[in-house]
Amino acid sequence: MPLPAAMDPVPLFLAPMAGVTDLPFRLLARECGADITVTEFTAAAGLNRDDARSWRRLESDPRESPFIPQIFGGVEEEMVGTTRALSSVADIIDLNFGCPAPKVCRNSAGAALLGDPDRLVSMVRACIAASDVPVSVKVRLGTGSGPNTALNIAHRLEAEGILRIAVHGRTLRQRYSGDADWHQIREMVDALSIPVIANGDVIDADSARRCLEVTNAAGLMIGRAAIGNPDIFRRIKSGLGWSTSPAPWADLEAQAMPGGERAAIKLWAWRRYCELAEEAYGDGRNNHLKRHAISFTKGIAGASKMRIRLHSTLEAKDLMHTVDEFLETSMLGSSIIV
Ligand SMILES: Cc1cc2nc3c(=O)[nH]c(=O)nc-3n(C[C@H](O)[C@H](O)[C@H](O)COP(=O)(O)O)c2cc1C
């Protein structure tokens, strides 16, 4: 049911997530209502060396427009070289200054650069100079050690000419603990002229509304809540009265037994993910399939038992079929757990 007092629509972003936001998942998220998608982050070092696996992560499709690859790195020359190479294929290039992973921060990349504003700004300036397309950035609220540098950095990057900034409302030190601080995002929104995209802890229409009310951001970026649940974009849009057209899973949902609706939506999304993955990868390599299989079944009764089977399923086709059968059985309310 729509929430009262509609607010103006803003674009919904699928957050970049390593191991999750592969091309088929990004296309699926768009079919589910995401307006903008960003690739998982890829190391500039690998791309610079022409590592085939790194470049494969940055594949796109004409249906994904704008195409926004995200890169990270601690070496300015590598970031610049990669930006230059990408700028002939990308619509926008996104630079990651938000990753808290120790193996990234150890190399003075990701969120670690928030502790060295001069180096970060110099890197962004050089990337903008090397790029034929706009450059955006994703940051956290500083490192959490010492003063919060995020607002100062954002001001400087605005002056350098970045297109927009996505802000995850946590510090590097927090990683994923505590609540995202939407009030600090609001301070950045009020202080900057470029669009600020709010990120952190948006999980449904209600939190999307509250986040927008607090931050007044130009867009919302949704990460963990979309894993295994790409329909979140549609749920937010219909919950906020931004979309009234029938959901693409409406027919399947109508066939569900009472209580099986969630499984029906997941089944639609899983089948569509598998179709898009087959288009993108053919019969070959899909390193993320098992992870998606687990997340698409999470929260459905009997999933943990079924997951044990998934772990020993090696063939992609078998895995797709096992998940399909499980979700269909759940949707139809059968008590048989496959
Ligand atoms: C599994 C996983 C992988 C992630 N990978 C990336 C990444 O590649 N690039 C990035 O900028 N952020 C990455 N993030 C952070 C998310 O983009 C997002 O900022 C964070 O999850 C907070 O948003 P949420 O509360 O909506 O999940 C990742 C997060 C998760 C959970």
Ligand as a Chemical Component Dictionary entry (heavy atoms), coordinates in Angstrom:
data_LIG
# 
_chem_comp.id                   LIG 
_chem_comp.type                 NON-POLYMER 
_chem_comp.pdbx_formal_charge   0 
_chem_comp.three_letter_code    LIG 
# 
loop_
_chem_comp_atom.comp_id 
_chem_comp_atom.atom_id 
_chem_comp_atom.alt_atom_id 
_chem_comp_atom.type_symbol 
_chem_comp_atom.charge 
_chem_comp_atom.model_Cartn_x 
_chem_comp_atom.model_Cartn_y 
_chem_comp_atom.model_Cartn_z 
_chem_comp_atom.pdbx_ordinal 
LIG C1  C1  C 0 29.246 -8.006 -0.728 1  
LIG C2  C2  C 0 29.543 -6.536 -0.851 2  
LIG C3  C3  C 0 30.437 -6.097 -1.826 3  
LIG C4  C4  C 0 30.701 -4.728 -1.963 4  
LIG N1  N1  N 0 31.530 -4.311 -2.967 5  
LIG C5  C5  C 0 31.668 -2.987 -3.211 6  
LIG C6  C6  C 0 32.358 -2.531 -4.378 7  
LIG O1  O1  O 0 32.839 -3.318 -5.202 8  
LIG N2  N2  N 0 32.464 -1.179 -4.542 9  
LIG C7  C7  C 0 31.926 -0.272 -3.657 10 
LIG O2  O2  O 0 32.035 0.932  -3.872 11 
LIG N3  N3  N 0 31.257 -0.698 -2.562 12 
LIG C8  C8  C 0 31.093 -2.010 -2.339 13 
LIG N4  N4  N 0 30.331 -2.434 -1.296 14 
LIG C9  C9  C 0 29.651 -1.430 -0.448 15 
LIG C10 C10 C 0 28.248 -1.128 -0.995 16 
LIG O3  O3  O 0 28.327 -0.551 -2.286 17 
LIG C11 C11 C 0 27.479 -0.171 -0.066 18 
LIG O4  O4  O 0 28.204 1.022  0.034  19 
LIG C12 C12 C 0 27.285 -0.742 1.340  20 
LIG O5  O5  O 0 26.858 -2.088 1.277  21 
LIG C13 C13 C 0 26.280 0.092  2.143  22 
LIG O6  O6  O 0 25.026 0.113  1.511  23 
LIG P1  P1  P 0 23.799 -0.831 2.030  24 
LIG O7  O7  O 0 23.544 -0.499 3.463  25 
LIG O8  O8  O 0 22.659 -0.473 1.119  26 
LIG O9  O9  O 0 24.253 -2.254 1.866  27 
LIG C14 C14 C 0 30.083 -3.788 -1.107 28 
LIG C15 C15 C 0 29.208 -4.244 -0.123 29 
LIG C16 C16 C 0 28.921 -5.588 0.003  30 
LIG C17 C17 C 0 27.941 -6.051 1.063  31 
# 
loop_
_chem_comp_bond.comp_id 
_chem_comp_bond.atom_id_1 
_chem_comp_bond.atom_id_2 
_chem_comp_bond.value_order 
_chem_comp_bond.pdbx_ordinal 
LIG C1  C2  SING 1  
LIG C2  C3  SING 2  
LIG C2  C16 DOUB 3  
LIG C3  C4  DOUB 4  
LIG C4  N1  SING 5  
LIG C4  C14 SING 6  
LIG N1  C5  DOUB 7  
LIG C5  C6  SING 8  
LIG C5  C8  SING 9  
LIG C6  O1  DOUB 10 
LIG C6  N2  SING 11 
LIG N2  C7  SING 12 
LIG C7  O2  DOUB 13 
LIG C7  N3  SING 14 
LIG N3  C8  DOUB 15 
LIG C8  N4  SING 16 
LIG N4  C9  SING 17 
LIG N4  C14 SING 18 
LIG C9  C10 SING 19 
LIG C10 O3  SING 20 
LIG C10 C11 SING 21 
LIG C11 O4  SING 22 
LIG C11 C12 SING 23 
LIG C12 O5  SING 24 
LIG C12 C13 SING 25 
LIG C13 O6  SING 26 
LIG O6  P1  SING 27 
LIG P1  O7  DOUB 28 
LIG P1  O8  SING 29 
LIG P1  O9  SING 30 
LIG C14 C15 DOUB 31 
LIG C15 C16 SING 32 
LIG C16 C17 SING 33 
# 
